[in-house]
Amino acid sequence: MFVTDKAFLKQTEGLVARAAVPIAVRTVTAGKFRRYMDIALWKQVLRPDIGGRNMVDVFKVAGGVAQSIRLLKRFKPDVVFAKGGYVSLPVGYAAHLLKVPLVIHDSDARPGLTNRVLSRWATLIATGTPVKNYRYNAEIAHYTGVPVGSEYHPYTSAEQKKAKKALGHDADRPLVVVTGGGLGAKDINQAMLKVGPQLLTTGYDVYHVTGKTVFPELSKELPQDARYTAVPFVYDGLASVFGAADVVVTRASATTLQELAAAAKPSIIIPNSSLGDQLENAEAYEKDGAVRMLRDEQLAGNPEVLYEAIRELLRSAETMKALSTAISAYAKPGAAEEVAQLLLKAKR
């Protein structure tokens, strides 16, 4: 059984439809605790769109716990696996109340609020980055990494050239892949409006994933050049896009970083300034010399810093190799199997 809330129901049904075995999908009411790194706490409390909605969502969580208890009594699971999203809170707490073994997984280097709460009742804990980055009980915490598809792997030179050609780019020119995810990233997109033409002039190709909602307008302003590809979103084949890249510019979501680690790809990471988990992820990787990190405010004040960062990497084969080696240390090819083993262990 896969439990989600109504907002993600269609997306969830689309994902489980591809599963090798039938999976029942059920929904529960869930509440989200909103907090923002770039807004003072007292302002958040007073704002109706933040503090007010948080108060309403307390009651949603209570309702979700009641629904989750009914679901668990009906399906009688041997173990509950929680990934840390806000939907996990009522389900995980229901598992605790019913004494069902609970395994949680934290993809980010910074434990999310839900997992920090659920960790006190967890049977076992899986982490996306080394355990040293967390304050979990070391006796039950295990570094498994984040499961990613086997299609993410270091490309040979021949594979990279083939992937570049498949994207419509010259196999022998450096390719910069830029992505802010499905919704796009305003600061990254605005910076690319400024530095995109410079990258082409310098001799680099660009593959820019703008985000679905902004693509119609943004694509008109971006360079109209065969060497500059702009797409709204990559629904399939992102592994090939990363494989084709010489440098990737992206946000700092845990899954994206693990995909880049599996691909051993030199990367410039620009965490979303309002999301603490992304900041923690980027800082952890940067501390180990695995990425170059820029901040949103740097791009907003001077987009040229992105151009300079890209040019610096592409002009230094030594730096590129060092980044590739360092980020690949985060790769955990057997992550899915390790998580599965923890679930089986918790069941016993």
Protein Blocks (a to p, Z undefined) as FASTA:
>chain_A
ZZddfklmmmmmmmmmmpmbdcdddddddddddddfkbcfklmmmpmklmmmmmmmmmmm
mmmmmmmmmmmmmnopabdcdehiaklmmmmmmmmmnopacddddfbfbdcfklmmmmmm
pfbdcdfbdfklpccdfklgccebjaddfklccddfklmmmmmmmnopafkbccddddeb
jnopfklmmmmmmmmmmmmmnopacdddebjklmmmmmmmmccdfklccdfbdfbhklmm
mmmpmbdcddfbfklmmmmmmnopacdddddfklmklmmmmmmmmmnopaccddfklmmm
ommlmmmmmmmmmmmmklmmmmmmmmmmmpcfklmmmmmmmmmmmmZZ
